[in-house]
C-alpha cells in the first residue's frame, strides 16, 4: 500500500467564515452506496469541523451524474453549495452529451482533489467463471455474448468496457446502472456476467465473497487485492486508468473562499483516521497536497485525452 505524506494549510480568516451561510449543501450526483457517496460521507464530519459549518449531503442521481452536477453549476458562488466531482459527470458527460449541459472545466471552481480509485472487474460470487481468460473465450464463443455492468452510460468504466470489447473481440453487451451501489447489488444477484466499477464502495462485498475481483486497473499488483492480476498483466495496458474524486463549486467563487475550503480539505486528508477510512473503502488519498489550480488542470486535460475515445466509441448520453 502506498504511503501518503499530507500537509495542513492555514486556517481561514474569521471574517470570511462569518460571511458564509451556516449550512453548506454537498451535492452527490449519484445514488447512495457508490464511490462519490462514500467519499462524501467519509469527509463530511471532518470538513464540517474544519469549516465550522453544518454540511448536508444531498444525493441527486441521474443522467450519468449530470443532474446533480448541473445543480452545482446553477448555484450561487457564495459557498453555500459545492459538489462531489469526478471523472464521469465532469469529464465524460460534457464530451458525450449534445448539447453539453456544462463545460467540465470552465463552469466550475475546482476546489480540492480528494482521492483516486482504481477500477476493478467483478464477478458475481457464484459465477462459473474464475479468470478473465474464461470470460474472453465465452464472449467470443456465445452468440449472445456476455453482459458487463457499469455505474452508468458514459462513465469511465463504460469507456473501459468499450475499449475492452475492441481489444479482445467477442460480443460484450453494456448494462448501465444508476451508480455503483445499484450496479453492485445487481452483480451480487447475478444480473450481469461481470461489473466494471471503481473499487470504492465494493471492498465489503469483495471481502464477504459476494463478488470476486478478477482484474484491477493499477499499473502494478495492488496490495489490497492480493493475487488479482492487473489489466497490463492480462495484455490490456490501455485499461490502466483510475477515477479521480474531489470537491468543486460553481464558477466564480472568491479566491479567499476557495483557499479556505482547500485548506480545510487538506486538514481532513491529513487526519490518519480519515485516510484509513478512505483506503478501507478503496479510495486512495494523493501522495501530496494537490492545489486548486492543479485540480483545475486535471479537468482541463481530460477532454484533450479522452475526447477521441468517446468519439471513436460513439458514446452518447442523449
ABEGO torsion letter per residue (X at the ends): XBBBBBBBBBBBBAAAAAABBABBBBBBABBBGBAAAAAAAAAAAAAAAAAGBBBBBBBBBEGGGAAAAAAAAABBAAGABBBBBBAAAAAAAAAABOBBABBAAAABBBABBABBBBBBBBBBAABABABAAAAAAAAAABAAEBBBBBAEBGBAAAAAAAAAAAAAEEBBBBBBBBEAAAAAAAAAAGABABBBBBABGAAAAAAAGABBBABBABABBBAABBGBBBAAAAGBAAABBBBBBBBBBBBGBBAAAAAAAAAAAAAAAABAAAAAAAAAAGBBBBABBBBAAAAAAAAAAAAAAAAAAAAAAGBBAX
